[in-house]
């Protein structure tokens, strides 16, 4: 793993985790040396935080459950201009973060990853269809060029916090995209590699129940914003 002594840090990578001790080492060691890992332990029971400390990560504890809760806590704790996010399950290649950071450095307000699965079993049909439904609605409503609601993204920290995202569950990325589109942000979508999880089971795509719960949260966010007149 790269560390701050080897290369100037250009961005912080927020890694929300709940019981990701098995997959975290390979992910962190594969990070580009100019990206510093900040792990948010969101109620793990498998020693994830201890593993993160040994790997040289900054560790933040967020006992309030929820994807958005963990990501928001991590972004607040960052001290770099640019922040990225990536899941801690090993399903994405952290090298792809470099291109997202470069896009923001070049002028994009938000760079997001469009997952391209390496095989058919990586992204179950029920999860893919739910994502496509929400992405299509975001494109039509907010005129933003996105086709995925993936967990890999990069943006400027202060501007991201200024969007005022309130969702603390699975709806966080949808509210982020909707608010960014409504604010006229320049959004860039780049293809990223989507791999099978290196351990455990996805809390979203790993079951029909998980996908239904996430899609319900996604739709709830969109309905709330539309009812409030967000454009």
Secondary structure, DSSP 8 states (H G I E B T S, - for coil): ---TTTS---EEEEEEESS-HHHHHHHHHTS-TTEEEEEEE-S-SS-HHHHHHHTT-EEEE--S-SHHHHHHHHHHH--SSEEEE--TTS-B-GGGHHHHHHHHHTT-SEEEEEEEESSTTTS-HHHHHHHHHHHHHHHHHH----S---S-EEEEHHHHHHT-----STTHHHHHHHHHHHTT--EEEEEEEE---SSS--SSTTSHHHHHHHHHHHHHHHHHHHHTT--
